[in-house]
Amino acid sequence: MQHSIHRVTGCEQTAPYTLRVRFEDGVSRTINFEPILRGELFGPLRDPEEFARVSIDPEVRTLVWPSGADFDPTILHDWPEHEPAFKKAAARWEDVSANTSTH
């Protein structure tokens, strides 16, 4: 199976929790991250100020946040294919967070 390698070349916030992400091959995706901002890794990005701190890592050319959250650039490039799985995973992350905070 061939795994394409993509690099993020730019991004801008277009709405709350939404970024327009540009790639080296000219593709541009507008991604609403709000449905997946759950759990230990992505939950902190629900804070609008933290979400706005997004940057592009100069080495791996993907989106990163100071909190440690990041995404594989190929996942972002092919977001329509991966979004359903991320939404399912986010529901599990939320369940785990709820269970650990009640104990």
LINVEN-V513538 format. One record per residue. N is the residue number from 1. RES is the residue in one letter. SS is DSSP state (@ for helix, = for strand, . for the rest). OMEGA is omega in radians with two decimals (NA if undefined). Layout:
# LINVEN-V513538
N/RES/SS/OMEGA, N/RES/SS/OMEGA
This chain:
# LINVEN-V513538
1/M/./-3.14, 2/Q/./3.10, 3/H/./3.13, 4/S/./3.08, 5/I/./3.14, 6/H/./3.13, 7/R/./3.07, 8/V/=/3.12, 9/T/=/3.12, 10/G/=/3.04, 11/C/=/3.05, 12/E/=/3.11, 13/Q/=/-3.09, 14/T/=/3.14, 15/A/=/3.08, 16/P/./3.11, 17/Y/./-3.09, 18/T/=/3.12, 19/L/=/2.92, 20/R/=/-3.05, 21/V/=/3.12, 22/R/=/-3.07, 23/F/=/-3.06, 24/E/./-3.12, 25/D/./3.11, 26/G/./3.11, 27/V/./3.06, 28/S/=/3.14, 29/R/=/2.97, 30/T/=/-3.02, 31/I/=/3.02, 32/N/=/-3.08, 33/F/./-3.02, 34/E/@/-3.10, 35/P/@/-3.09, 36/I/@/-3.12, 37/L/./-3.10, 38/R/./3.01, 39/G/@/-3.03, 40/E/@/-3.07, 41/L/@/-3.04, 42/F/@/3.14, 43/G/@/3.14, 44/P/@/-3.12, 45/L/@/3.05, 46/R/@/3.04, 47/D/./-3.07, 48/P/@/3.13, 49/E/@/3.11, 50/E/@/3.14, 51/F/@/-3.10, 52/A/./3.13, 53/R/./3.14, 54/V/./3.03, 55/S/=/3.10, 56/I/=/3.10, 57/D/./-3.07, 58/P/./-3.14, 59/E/./-3.07, 60/V/./3.05, 61/R/./3.04, 62/T/./3.12, 63/L/=/3.10, 64/V/=/3.08, 65/W/./3.12, 66/P/./-3.13, 67/S/./3.14, 68/G/./3.13, 69/A/./3.04, 70/D/=/3.13, 71/F/./2.99, 72/D/./-3.10, 73/P/@/3.12, 74/T/@/3.05, 75/I/@/3.13, 76/L/@/-3.13, 77/H/@/-3.09, 78/D/./-3.02, 79/W/@/-3.12, 80/P/@/3.11, 81/E/@/-3.01, 82/H/@/-3.06, 83/E/@/-3.14, 84/P/@/3.14, 85/A/@/3.11, 86/F/@/3.12, 87/K/@/3.09, 88/K/@/3.14, 89/A/@/-3.13, 90/A/@/3.09, 91/A/@/3.10, 92/R/@/3.13, 93/W/@/-3.14, 94/E/@/3.10, 95/D/@/3.14, 96/V/@/3.14, 97/S/@/3.14, 98/A/@/-3.12, 99/N/@/-3.12, 100/T/@/-3.13, 101/S/@/3.13, 102/T/./-3.13, 103/H/./NA
